[in-house]
Amino acid sequence: MKNLNKQELLNIDGGATTISGAFITSIIKGISSIFDLGKSLGTAVRRIIGKSICPL
C-alpha cells in the first residue's frame, strides 16, 4: 500500500452519491401526491360532465 503525501491527499476526488431512504421516501410521497391530485381532478371533471353535483 502506497502512502500518499499531503498534496496527493488534497487532489483526491471521489465518493459515490448515495441515495438515502429519506430521499426515496420523499420522491414516492411526491409521486403519490401527484396521482392523488390527478384522481381528484378526474373525479371532479366526471361529476361536472355527468351533472351529478350535489347542490349546496
mmCIF file of the N, C-alpha and C atoms, coordinates in Angstrom:
data_MODEL
# 
_entry.id   MODEL 
# 
loop_
_atom_site.group_PDB 
_atom_site.id 
_atom_site.type_symbol 
_atom_site.label_atom_id 
_atom_site.label_alt_id 
_atom_site.label_comp_id 
_atom_site.label_asym_id 
_atom_site.label_entity_id 
_atom_site.label_seq_id 
_atom_site.pdbx_PDB_ins_code 
_atom_site.Cartn_x 
_atom_site.Cartn_y 
_atom_site.Cartn_z 
_atom_site.occupancy 
_atom_site.B_iso_or_equiv 
_atom_site.pdbx_formal_charge 
_atom_site.auth_seq_id 
_atom_site.auth_comp_id 
_atom_site.auth_asym_id 
_atom_site.auth_atom_id 
_atom_site.pdbx_PDB_model_num 
ATOM 1   N N  . MET A 1 1  ? 0.847   -1.170 0.000   1.00 0.00 ? 1  MET A N  1 
ATOM 2   C CA . MET A 1 1  ? 0.000   0.000  0.000   1.00 0.00 ? 1  MET A CA 1 
ATOM 3   C C  . MET A 1 1  ? 0.893   1.234  0.000   1.00 0.00 ? 1  MET A C  1 
ATOM 4   N N  . LYS A 1 2  ? 0.587   2.176  -0.876  1.00 0.00 ? 2  LYS A N  1 
ATOM 5   C CA . LYS A 1 2  ? 1.410   3.368  -1.011  1.00 0.00 ? 2  LYS A CA 1 
ATOM 6   C C  . LYS A 1 2  ? 0.895   4.467  -0.079  1.00 0.00 ? 2  LYS A C  1 
ATOM 7   N N  . ASN A 1 3  ? 1.792   5.094  0.646   1.00 0.00 ? 3  ASN A N  1 
ATOM 8   C CA . ASN A 1 3  ? 1.416   6.230  1.474   1.00 0.00 ? 3  ASN A CA 1 
ATOM 9   C C  . ASN A 1 3  ? 1.386   7.486  0.607   1.00 0.00 ? 3  ASN A C  1 
ATOM 10  N N  . LEU A 1 4  ? 0.346   8.263  0.743   1.00 0.00 ? 4  LEU A N  1 
ATOM 11  C CA . LEU A 1 4  ? 0.192   9.475  -0.052  1.00 0.00 ? 4  LEU A CA 1 
ATOM 12  C C  . LEU A 1 4  ? 0.694   10.677 0.720   1.00 0.00 ? 4  LEU A C  1 
ATOM 13  N N  . ASN A 1 5  ? 1.274   11.607 -0.024  1.00 0.00 ? 5  ASN A N  1 
ATOM 14  C CA . ASN A 1 5  ? 1.707   12.834 0.643   1.00 0.00 ? 5  ASN A CA 1 
ATOM 15  C C  . ASN A 1 5  ? 0.527   13.814 0.723   1.00 0.00 ? 5  ASN A C  1 
ATOM 16  N N  . LYS A 1 6  ? 0.757   14.948 1.340   1.00 0.00 ? 6  LYS A N  1 
ATOM 17  C CA . LYS A 1 6  ? -0.328  15.906 1.585   1.00 0.00 ? 6  LYS A CA 1 
ATOM 18  C C  . LYS A 1 6  ? -0.936  16.418 0.289   1.00 0.00 ? 6  LYS A C  1 
ATOM 19  N N  . GLN A 1 7  ? -0.124  16.702 -0.726  1.00 0.00 ? 7  GLN A N  1 
ATOM 20  C CA . GLN A 1 7  ? -0.628  17.216 -1.998  1.00 0.00 ? 7  GLN A CA 1 
ATOM 21  C C  . GLN A 1 7  ? -1.498  16.170 -2.697  1.00 0.00 ? 7  GLN A C  1 
ATOM 22  N N  . GLU A 1 8  ? -1.081  14.927 -2.665  1.00 0.00 ? 8  GLU A N  1 
ATOM 23  C CA . GLU A 1 8  ? -1.864  13.849 -3.281  1.00 0.00 ? 8  GLU A CA 1 
ATOM 24  C C  . GLU A 1 8  ? -3.194  13.660 -2.547  1.00 0.00 ? 8  GLU A C  1 
ATOM 25  N N  . LEU A 1 9  ? -3.175  13.789 -1.235  1.00 0.00 ? 9  LEU A N  1 
ATOM 26  C CA . LEU A 1 9  ? -4.412  13.654 -0.472  1.00 0.00 ? 9  LEU A CA 1 
ATOM 27  C C  . LEU A 1 9  ? -5.395  14.779 -0.798  1.00 0.00 ? 9  LEU A C  1 
ATOM 28  N N  . LEU A 1 10 ? -4.877  15.988 -1.046  1.00 0.00 ? 10 LEU A N  1 
ATOM 29  C CA . LEU A 1 10 ? -5.753  17.111 -1.378  1.00 0.00 ? 10 LEU A CA 1 
ATOM 30  C C  . LEU A 1 10 ? -6.367  16.978 -2.768  1.00 0.00 ? 10 LEU A C  1 
ATOM 31  N N  . ASN A 1 11 ? -5.732  16.207 -3.648  1.00 0.00 ? 11 ASN A N  1 
ATOM 32  C CA . ASN A 1 11 ? -6.220  16.041 -5.014  1.00 0.00 ? 11 ASN A CA 1 
ATOM 33  C C  . ASN A 1 11 ? -7.225  14.907 -5.165  1.00 0.00 ? 11 ASN A C  1 
ATOM 34  N N  . ILE A 1 12 ? -7.517  14.196 -4.115  1.00 0.00 ? 12 ILE A N  1 
ATOM 35  C CA . ILE A 1 12 ? -8.437  13.057 -4.213  1.00 0.00 ? 12 ILE A CA 1 
ATOM 36  C C  . ILE A 1 12 ? -9.859  13.561 -4.402  1.00 0.00 ? 12 ILE A C  1 
ATOM 37  N N  . ASP A 1 13 ? -10.474 13.107 -5.464  1.00 0.00 ? 13 ASP A N  1 
ATOM 38  C CA . ASP A 1 13 ? -11.900 13.326 -5.704  1.00 0.00 ? 13 ASP A CA 1 
ATOM 39  C C  . ASP A 1 13 ? -12.535 11.950 -5.719  1.00 0.00 ? 13 ASP A C  1 
ATOM 40  N N  . GLY A 1 14 ? -13.654 11.839 -5.097  1.00 0.00 ? 14 GLY A N  1 
ATOM 41  C CA . GLY A 1 14 ? -14.260 10.519 -5.136  1.00 0.00 ? 14 GLY A CA 1 
ATOM 42  C C  . GLY A 1 14 ? -15.476 10.430 -4.255  1.00 0.00 ? 14 GLY A C  1 
ATOM 43  N N  . GLY A 1 15 ? -15.954 9.258  -4.196  1.00 0.00 ? 15 GLY A N  1 
ATOM 44  C CA . GLY A 1 15 ? -17.143 9.002  -3.410  1.00 0.00 ? 15 GLY A CA 1 
ATOM 45  C C  . GLY A 1 15 ? -18.367 9.035  -4.304  1.00 0.00 ? 15 GLY A C  1 
ATOM 46  N N  . ALA A 1 16 ? -19.146 8.055  -4.196  1.00 0.00 ? 16 ALA A N  1 
ATOM 47  C CA . ALA A 1 16 ? -20.372 7.997  -4.987  1.00 0.00 ? 16 ALA A CA 1 
ATOM 48  C C  . ALA A 1 16 ? -21.489 8.690  -4.235  1.00 0.00 ? 16 ALA A C  1 
ATOM 49  N N  . THR A 1 17 ? -22.376 9.258  -4.976  1.00 0.00 ? 17 THR A N  1 
ATOM 50  C CA . THR A 1 17 ? -23.553 9.863  -4.363  1.00 0.00 ? 17 THR A CA 1 
ATOM 51  C C  . THR A 1 17 ? -24.463 8.741  -3.887  1.00 0.00 ? 17 THR A C  1 
ATOM 52  N N  . THR A 1 18 ? -24.777 8.759  -2.633  1.00 0.00 ? 18 THR A N  1 
ATOM 53  C CA . THR A 1 18 ? -25.640 7.712  -2.097  1.00 0.00 ? 18 THR A CA 1 
ATOM 54  C C  . THR A 1 18 ? -27.069 8.216  -2.030  1.00 0.00 ? 18 THR A C  1 
ATOM 55  N N  . ILE A 1 19 ? -27.967 7.324  -2.293  1.00 0.00 ? 19 ILE A N  1 
ATOM 56  C CA . ILE A 1 19 ? -29.388 7.648  -2.218  1.00 0.00 ? 19 ILE A CA 1 
ATOM 57  C C  . ILE A 1 19 ? -29.895 7.115  -0.892  1.00 0.00 ? 19 ILE A C  1 
ATOM 58  N N  . SER A 1 20 ? -30.352 8.020  -0.050  1.00 0.00 ? 20 SER A N  1 
ATOM 59  C CA . SER A 1 20 ? -30.784 7.610  1.284   1.00 0.00 ? 20 SER A CA 1 
ATOM 60  C C  . SER A 1 20 ? -32.252 7.203  1.270   1.00 0.00 ? 20 SER A C  1 
ATOM 61  N N  . GLY A 1 21 ? -32.656 6.566  2.319   1.00 0.00 ? 21 GLY A N  1 
ATOM 62  C CA . GLY A 1 21 ? -34.048 6.145  2.450   1.00 0.00 ? 21 GLY A CA 1 
ATOM 63  C C  . GLY A 1 21 ? -34.995 7.325  2.526   1.00 0.00 ? 21 GLY A C  1 
ATOM 64  N N  . ALA A 1 22 ? -34.554 8.397  3.166   1.00 0.00 ? 22 ALA A N  1 
ATOM 65  C CA . ALA A 1 22 ? -35.404 9.583  3.275   1.00 0.00 ? 22 ALA A CA 1 
ATOM 66  C C  . ALA A 1 22 ? -35.644 10.206 1.896   1.00 0.00 ? 22 ALA A C  1 
ATOM 67  N N  . PHE A 1 23 ? -34.622 10.202 1.057   1.00 0.00 ? 23 PHE A N  1 
ATOM 68  C CA . PHE A 1 23 ? -34.765 10.740 -0.295  1.00 0.00 ? 23 PHE A CA 1 
ATOM 69  C C  . PHE A 1 23 ? -35.756 9.916  -1.105  1.00 0.00 ? 23 PHE A C  1 
ATOM 70  N N  . ILE A 1 24 ? -35.648 8.604  -1.028  1.00 0.00 ? 24 ILE A N  1 
ATOM 71  C CA . ILE A 1 24 ? -36.574 7.720  -1.753  1.00 0.00 ? 24 ILE A CA 1 
ATOM 72  C C  . ILE A 1 24 ? -37.989 7.911  -1.240  1.00 0.00 ? 24 ILE A C  1 
ATOM 73  N N  . THR A 1 25 ? -38.164 8.019  0.064   1.00 0.00 ? 25 THR A N  1 
ATOM 74  C CA . THR A 1 25 ? -39.491 8.211  0.636   1.00 0.00 ? 25 THR A CA 1 
ATOM 75  C C  . THR A 1 25 ? -40.106 9.522  0.168   1.00 0.00 ? 25 THR A C  1 
ATOM 76  N N  . SER A 1 26 ? -39.319 10.589 0.117   1.00 0.00 ? 26 SER A N  1 
ATOM 77  C CA . SER A 1 26 ? -39.864 11.875 -0.317  1.00 0.00 ? 26 SER A CA 1 
ATOM 78  C C  . SER A 1 26 ? -40.247 11.838 -1.790  1.00 0.00 ? 26 SER A C  1 
ATOM 79  N N  . ILE A 1 27 ? -39.479 11.153 -2.614  1.00 0.00 ? 27 ILE A N  1 
ATOM 80  C CA . ILE A 1 27 ? -39.829 11.017 -4.037  1.00 0.00 ? 27 ILE A CA 1 
ATOM 81  C C  . ILE A 1 27 ? -41.133 10.244 -4.190  1.00 0.00 ? 27 ILE A C  1 
ATOM 82  N N  . ILE A 1 28 ? -41.285 9.161  -3.452  1.00 0.00 ? 28 ILE A N  1 
ATOM 83  C CA . ILE A 1 28 ? -42.505 8.347  -3.538  1.00 0.00 ? 28 ILE A CA 1 
ATOM 84  C C  . ILE A 1 28 ? -43.707 9.141  -3.064  1.00 0.00 ? 28 ILE A C  1 
ATOM 85  N N  . LYS A 1 29 ? -43.567 9.897  -1.975  1.00 0.00 ? 29 LYS A N  1 
ATOM 86  C CA . LYS A 1 29 ? -44.679 10.713 -1.484  1.00 0.00 ? 29 LYS A CA 1 
ATOM 87  C C  . LYS A 1 29 ? -45.050 11.797 -2.486  1.00 0.00 ? 29 LYS A C  1 
ATOM 88  N N  . GLY A 1 30 ? -44.069 12.381 -3.135  1.00 0.00 ? 30 GLY A N  1 
ATOM 89  C CA . GLY A 1 30 ? -44.344 13.388 -4.161  1.00 0.00 ? 30 GLY A CA 1 
ATOM 90  C C  . GLY A 1 30 ? -45.100 12.802 -5.336  1.00 0.00 ? 30 GLY A C  1 
ATOM 91  N N  . ILE A 1 31 ? -44.692 11.627 -5.793  1.00 0.00 ? 31 ILE A N  1 
ATOM 92  C CA . ILE A 1 31 ? -45.375 10.978 -6.912  1.00 0.00 ? 31 ILE A CA 1 
ATOM 93  C C  . ILE A 1 31 ? -46.787 10.598 -6.528  1.00 0.00 ? 31 ILE A C  1 
ATOM 94  N N  . SER A 1 32 ? -46.989 10.068 -5.335  1.00 0.00 ? 32 SER A N  1 
ATOM 95  C CA . SER A 1 32 ? -48.339 9.687  -4.921  1.00 0.00 ? 32 SER A CA 1 
ATOM 96  C C  . SER A 1 32 ? -49.225 10.921 -4.743  1.00 0.00 ? 32 SER A C  1 
ATOM 97  N N  . SER A 1 33 ? -48.660 12.051 -4.334  1.00 0.00 ? 33 SER A N  1 
ATOM 98  C CA . SER A 1 33 ? -49.440 13.288 -4.236  1.00 0.00 ? 33 SER A CA 1 
ATOM 99  C C  . SER A 1 33 ? -49.905 13.745 -5.609  1.00 0.00 ? 33 SER A C  1 
ATOM 100 N N  . ILE A 1 34 ? -49.047 13.618 -6.605  1.00 0.00 ? 34 ILE A N  1 
ATOM 101 C CA . ILE A 1 34 ? -49.425 13.985 -7.970  1.00 0.00 ? 34 ILE A CA 1 
ATOM 102 C C  . ILE A 1 34 ? -50.541 13.075 -8.472  1.00 0.00 ? 34 ILE A C  1 
ATOM 103 N N  . PHE A 1 35 ? -50.455 11.769 -8.191  1.00 0.00 ? 35 PHE A N  1 
ATOM 104 C CA . PHE A 1 35 ? -51.513 10.849 -8.593  1.00 0.00 ? 35 PHE A CA 1 
ATOM 105 C C  . PHE A 1 35 ? -52.825 11.172 -7.886  1.00 0.00 ? 35 PHE A C  1 
ATOM 106 N N  . ASP A 1 36 ? -52.770 11.502 -6.605  1.00 0.00 ? 36 ASP A N  1 
ATOM 107 C CA . ASP A 1 36 ? -53.983 11.858 -5.866  1.00 0.00 ? 36 ASP A CA 1 
ATOM 108 C C  . ASP A 1 36 ? -54.621 13.125 -6.431  1.00 0.00 ? 36 ASP A C  1 
ATOM 109 N N  . LEU A 1 37 ? -53.796 14.087 -6.790  1.00 0.00 ? 37 LEU A N  1 
ATOM 110 C CA . LEU A 1 37 ? -54.308 15.313 -7.396  1.00 0.00 ? 37 LEU A CA 1 
ATOM 111 C C  . LEU A 1 37 ? -54.991 15.011 -8.720  1.00 0.00 ? 37 LEU A C  1 
ATOM 112 N N  . GLY A 1 38 ? -54.386 14.163 -9.525  1.00 0.00 ? 38 GLY A N  1 
ATOM 113 C CA . GLY A 1 38 ? -54.985 13.770 -10.801 1.00 0.00 ? 38 GLY A CA 1 
ATOM 114 C C  . GLY A 1 38 ? -56.292 13.019 -10.609 1.00 0.00 ? 38 GLY A C  1 
ATOM 115 N N  . LYS A 1 39 ? -56.340 12.171 -9.599  1.00 0.00 ? 39 LYS A N  1 
ATOM 116 C CA . LYS A 1 39 ? -57.567 11.424 -9.323  1.00 0.00 ? 39 LYS A CA 1 
ATOM 117 C C  . LYS A 1 39 ? -58.691 12.373 -8.910  1.00 0.00 ? 39 LYS A C  1 
ATOM 118 N N  . SER A 1 40 ? -58.380 13.335 -8.054  1.00 0.00 ? 40 SER A N  1 
ATOM 119 C CA . SER A 1 40 ? -59.378 14.306 -7.613  1.00 0.00 ? 40 SER A CA 1 
ATOM 120 C C  . SER A 1 40 ? -59.873 15.159 -8.775  1.00 0.00 ? 40 SER A C  1 
ATOM 121 N N  . LEU A 1 41 ? -58.940 15.595 -9.611  1.00 0.00 ? 41 LEU A N  1 
ATOM 122 C CA . LEU A 1 41 ? -59.325 16.396 -10.772 1.00 0.00 ? 41 LEU A CA 1 
ATOM 123 C C  . LEU A 1 41 ? -60.188 15.585 -11.735 1.00 0.00 ? 41 LEU A C  1 
ATOM 124 N N  . GLY A 1 42 ? -59.825 14.349 -11.979 1.00 0.00 ? 42 GLY A N  1 
ATOM 125 C CA . GLY A 1 42 ? -60.613 13.484 -12.858 1.00 0.00 ? 42 GLY A CA 1 
ATOM 126 C C  . GLY A 1 42 ? -62.008 13.236 -12.317 1.00 0.00 ? 42 GLY A C  1 
ATOM 127 N N  . THR A 1 43 ? -62.113 13.028 -11.015 1.00 0.00 ? 43 THR A N  1 
ATOM 128 C CA . THR A 1 43 ? -63.427 12.819 -10.403 1.00 0.00 ? 43 THR A CA 1 
ATOM 129 C C  . THR A 1 43 ? -64.284 14.074 -10.526 1.00 0.00 ? 43 THR A C  1 
ATOM 130 N N  . ALA A 1 44 ? -63.681 15.248 -10.313 1.00 0.00 ? 44 ALA A N  1 
ATOM 131 C CA . ALA A 1 44 ? -64.430 16.495 -10.433 1.00 0.00 ? 44 ALA A CA 1 
ATOM 132 C C  . ALA A 1 44 ? -64.928 16.703 -11.860 1.00 0.00 ? 44 ALA A C  1 
ATOM 133 N N  . VAL A 1 45 ? -64.084 16.434 -12.829 1.00 0.00 ? 45 VAL A N  1 
ATOM 134 C CA . VAL A 1 45 ? -64.491 16.590 -14.232 1.00 0.00 ? 45 VAL A CA 1 
ATOM 135 C C  . VAL A 1 45 ? -65.608 15.612 -14.563 1.00 0.00 ? 45 VAL A C  1 
ATOM 136 N N  . ARG A 1 46 ? -65.498 14.380 -14.116 1.00 0.00 ? 46 ARG A N  1 
ATOM 137 C CA . ARG A 1 46 ? -66.532 13.377 -14.396 1.00 0.00 ? 46 ARG A CA 1 
ATOM 138 C C  . ARG A 1 46 ? -67.866 13.768 -13.766 1.00 0.00 ? 46 ARG A C  1 
ATOM 139 N N  . ARG A 1 47 ? -67.830 14.316 -12.552 1.00 0.00 ? 47 ARG A N  1 
ATOM 140 C CA . ARG A 1 47 ? -69.072 14.725 -11.884 1.00 0.00 ? 47 ARG A CA 1 
ATOM 141 C C  . ARG A 1 47 ? -69.688 15.927 -12.585 1.00 0.00 ? 47 ARG A C  1 
ATOM 142 N N  . ILE A 1 48 ? -68.860 16.849 -13.066 1.00 0.00 ? 48 ILE A N  1 
ATOM 143 C CA . ILE A 1 48 ? -69.386 18.018 -13.778 1.00 0.00 ? 48 ILE A CA 1 
ATOM 144 C C  . ILE A 1 48 ? -70.012 17.587 -15.101 1.00 0.00 ? 48 ILE A C  1 
ATOM 145 N N  . ILE A 1 49 ? -69.336 16.730 -15.836 1.00 0.00 ? 49 ILE A N  1 
ATOM 146 C CA . ILE A 1 49 ? -69.854 16.270 -17.131 1.00 0.00 ? 49 ILE A CA 1 
ATOM 147 C C  . ILE A 1 49 ? -71.112 15.432 -16.931 1.00 0.00 ? 49 ILE A C  1 
ATOM 148 N N  . GLY A 1 50 ? -71.141 14.595 -15.915 1.00 0.00 ? 50 GLY A N  1 
ATOM 149 C CA . GLY A 1 50 ? -72.294 13.742 -15.655 1.00 0.00 ? 50 GLY A CA 1 
ATOM 150 C C  . GLY A 1 50 ? -73.413 14.456 -14.916 1.00 0.00 ? 50 GLY A C  1 
ATOM 151 N N  . LYS A 1 51 ? -73.215 15.713 -14.577 1.00 0.00 ? 51 LYS A N  1 
ATOM 152 C CA . LYS A 1 51 ? -74.183 16.521 -13.846 1.00 0.00 ? 51 LYS A CA 1 
ATOM 153 C C  . LYS A 1 51 ? -74.647 15.828 -12.568 1.00 0.00 ? 51 LYS A C  1 
ATOM 154 N N  . SER A 1 52 ? -73.713 15.237 -11.852 1.00 0.00 ? 52 SER A N  1 
ATOM 155 C CA . SER A 1 52 ? -74.051 14.583 -10.584 1.00 0.00 ? 52 SER A CA 1 
ATOM 156 C C  . SER A 1 52 ? -73.462 15.365 -9.408  1.00 0.00 ? 52 SER A C  1 
ATOM 157 N N  . ILE A 1 53 ? -73.553 16.681 -9.489  1.00 0.00 ? 53 ILE A N  1 
ATOM 158 C CA . ILE A 1 53 ? -73.042 17.542 -8.433  1.00 0.00 ? 53 ILE A CA 1 
ATOM 159 C C  . ILE A 1 53 ? -74.139 17.779 -7.413  1.00 0.00 ? 53 ILE A C  1 
ATOM 160 N N  . CYS A 1 54 ? -73.845 17.628 -6.159  1.00 0.00 ? 54 CYS A N  1 
ATOM 161 C CA . CYS A 1 54 ? -74.826 17.875 -5.109  1.00 0.00 ? 54 CYS A CA 1 
ATOM 162 C C  . CYS A 1 54 ? -75.013 19.388 -4.940  1.00 0.00 ? 54 CYS A C  1 
ATOM 163 N N  . PRO A 1 55 ? -76.268 19.851 -4.886  1.00 0.00 ? 55 PRO A N  1 
ATOM 164 C CA . PRO A 1 55 ? -76.490 21.290 -4.675  1.00 0.00 ? 55 PRO A CA 1 
ATOM 165 C C  . PRO A 1 55 ? -76.144 21.687 -3.226  1.00 0.00 ? 55 PRO A C  1 
ATOM 166 N N  . LEU A 1 56 ? -75.705 22.903 -3.066  1.00 0.00 ? 56 LEU A N  1 
ATOM 167 C CA . LEU A 1 56 ? -75.365 23.369 -1.724  1.00 0.00 ? 56 LEU A CA 1 
ATOM 168 C C  . LEU A 1 56 ? -76.572 23.857 -0.999  1.00 0.00 ? 56 LEU A C  1 
# 
